[in-house]
Amino acid sequence: MATDPDLTPLLLRLHEAEGEASVEVLDEIVPLLYDELRTLAHAQLRNERSDHTLGTTALVNEAYLRLVKHNRLGAETRAQFFRVAVTTMRRILVDYARARNQLKRGGGQQQRVSLEQAALMSDRTADEVLAIDAALDRLEAINPRGSQVVQHRFFGGLTLEETADVMDLSVPTVHRAWRAARNWLRKEIAQEVTGL
């Protein structure tokens, strides 16, 4: 992920903008980062069933729609923007996993779940996404850096080098954080999820 020198002023404007002004700035930023956002989305979807209904473009579009709803995005740097984008994509997948599980359990009164939403992932994948999401929330409380690295690597599909670039850390630091966080997660969710 190469640094775009023209992005910093836009991100600063985005950080200061509110409401419609933030949408206008976001509309300028997304085309500049669209290929990288598609790469993130593709990485998140690569382990899903080949026939699921939410594709890379749809995930990027859904992430964009959710980012637009934020009153203030709070991203002054490229790293912060990608952190917000990865977190947003994580939340989308978690929402779809919950919808899938709700449909599997016979639905419910709280939320309507469309078949299109539920078709996103298999039952096993939905359970894995939910277990990892819950474990990441617990990890965030004790190891914020490790949690961020896992989000970029697992949900964002970034390499160690790309994660280091986005987080403005050295590759060895990211590698250590990744190893420690991954080992913690394996122990934490060993009974719920296998193969992490």
Secondary structure, 3 states (H helix, E strand, C coil): CCCCCCHHHHHHHHHHCCCHHHHHHHHHHHHHHHHHHHHHHHHHHCCCCCCCCCCHHHHHHHHHHHHHHCCCCCCCCHHHHHHHHHHHHHHHHHHHHHHHHHHHCCCCCCCCCCHHHHCCCCHHHHHHHHHHHHHHHHHHHHCHHHHHHHHHHHHCCCCHHHHHHHHCCCHHHHHHHHHHHHHHHHHHCCCCCCCC
